[in-house]
């Protein structure tokens, strides 16, 4: 665990922000009122991690690899539908 994250968590705990719900309730005014204005960047990062359900990764400084995007192959049925002349049309009222 990074020392900066540990310090942030220690400060939040000492100020009474000891649950995810309490941490998510911190806004700029609350941070300022509780002497946490210098930690605002870390608080925002922690709030983002809580909302994305990646709190453990935030604490440990880890990340999951992003899945690779694969090309979508067209199915043979797609070609047959287009060749069969299956189309959709829209009709509009002519000013009525």
Buried (B, 14 or more C-beta within 10 A) or exposed (E): EEEEBEEBBEBBEEBEBEEBEEBBEBEEEBBEEBEBEEBBEBBEBBBEBBEEEBBEEBBEEEEEEEEEEEEEEEEEEEEEEEEEEEEEEEEEEEEE
